Amino acid sequence: MSEDVAIRLPGAADAAQLLTLLERLQQESDTFTLADADDPISVDQEGEQIEQIKRSPAHLLLVASLGDQLIGVLSVSPTHEGNVGELGVAVEQAYWHQGIGTALVDEALYWAETASALAAVGLIVQTRNVAAVKLYTKLGFTRTKTPPETVTDDAGNQVTAVEMVYPLNDQGLADED
């Protein structure tokens, strides 16, 4: 393959392709779930959201593209704690195990450390997604003391998920206890 994968901020012009990618990702994987999947939005609304996210110091949206085609996506959104960003990442199955997910998460952690006011980045990962757990551990995420939870995947199956966190600074989560 002669083209390189680019990791970049999307623009409003990517809205239609991003919505299509998110739909494909949900169909390909039973470990990828969208919070607002039952509340579809228009291409124009998605474009507006992309532009709002680009202006927000608390949100990040990245895409992985191969030429003109979007093949992966990553988001960081603030949680109810405010100083913790929730990370979500997905790559099309045809591009798994090629370092794209790692590159997306690396870029997000760099942003979180250098451009955000977050104390930590956290995520919830299904334990059956062994590759993802291994990736997050390799990148410095650790399991929290929160007990594993049972979540329902898109197929209606009950699966175990764990919370993992990547602390960003010395004040981080330890001081909140």
N, C-alpha and C positions, 0 to 999 in steps of 0.2 A: 504494500500500500504506500503510495508516494506522498499522500497528504498527511500532515500532522494534525493531531487533535488540539484544538484551541480551547482554553478555559477563559471565559470572559463574562462580563456583565451583559445581560440581554437588554435590548431596547424595545420600545413599543412595536417596532416592525417585526419582532420575533413572536408576538403574542399568539398568532394563529398556530404557528409551528410548535410553540411551547404547550399549548392546550392539547394538540395532537399527540405530542410526546408523552404528556402526563397520562392521557388515556391509554396509550400503548403500554406504558410502564405498569399501569394497574392491571392490564390484561395479562402481561407477561409474568408477573411475580405476585405470589400470595403473601409476601413479606412487606410489600409497599402499599401503604394506605394513605389516601388524601383525607384530611380533616373535613373539607367541604365538598366531598365528592357528590353528595346528594343535592347540592345547590349550584348547578352549572352557571357559568358566567359567559358573557359574550366576548368576542375577540376585542372589541373596543374597551370593555371593562377590564379585561386582562391587561391590555396595553396601558391603561391608566394605572393599574396596580403596579406594573413593572416600573413605571416612571416614579411613582410614589416611593417604592422600595429603594430606588437608586438615590433618592434624596434623604432617606432615613438613616441616622447614625446607629439605629438599633436593629436594623434588618439587613440581610444580605441575600441576594439571589444571584447565583452563578449558573451558567450553562456550559456544557462541553459540546463542541461542534466539530464535525468532520466535514470540511468544505462548507456547504450551505446547510447541511443536515444537523439538527440538534440530536444528540445521542445520550445526554445525561443532564441532570439538574441537581442543584443543591440549594437549600435555603437555611437561613438562620433567622429565627423569630424570637422576640422576647417572650418569656414565660410570665406567669402571674407574679413570680418573685421579682421581676423587673431587671435584676442584674445577672440573670442566667438566660442565655440564648439556647433555644432548642434547635438542634441540627437535624436536617433530613436530607438524604441523598439517595439517588437512584440512577442507574445506568442501564441502557438497553441491554438485554441478555446477549445479543450478538457481540457485545464489546466487553463482557465481563472478563476479569482476570487479565486485563491489559494495563492496569495502573491508572485508569481514568477516575475511578472512585477515590483512590488515594490522592491523586492530584487535586481533585475537587475539595476534599477534606483538608488537605495541606493548605490550599489557598484560603479556605474559610478560617482556619486557625490563625494564619498570618494576619488576615483582616481583623479577627477578634482581638489579637494581641496588640496590633498597632493602630487600629482605627476605631475601635468600639470602646464603650465604657463598661463592658460586661466583666463580671468577676469569673465567669465560667461558661463553658459550652456543655450542654448536656443532651442526652438522647435516650430513647427507649428502643431497645433492639430485641427482636425475638431470638431466643436462645438457639432455635433450630437453624438460624442464619449464621452458621459457624464461620463462614468467610468474613462476614461483617464484624462479628465479635473479635475475630483475630486481627482484622484491619484496625479497628478502634483501639485495641490493646496495644498494637505495634506503634500507633501514633501517640500514645500517652494517655488515653482515656482509662479510667479505672471504674470498677463497679462501685456503686454507692452502697451504703448500709441498708437502703430501702429493700425490703424483701421482694423477691420476684413476684410478678403479678401475672394473672391470666388475662389474656386479651383474645378477642375474636378476630380472626383474619377475614379477608374478603369472601372466602368460601364458607364462612360460618363455623369454622373449626376453632376450638379452644386451644390456645398455644401459650407457652410461658415466655415472658419478656422480662428483661432486666434493665435497670437504669444505669447509665454510665456517665461519667463527668470528666471534663478536661479543665482543671483550674487554670486561670489566666494570670493571676497575680498573687502576691503574698497576702493580701487582705482577703481574698477569695472566700470560699464557703466555710472554711474552718472557723472563722471569727463569728459566724452567725449562730453557732450552737449555744 
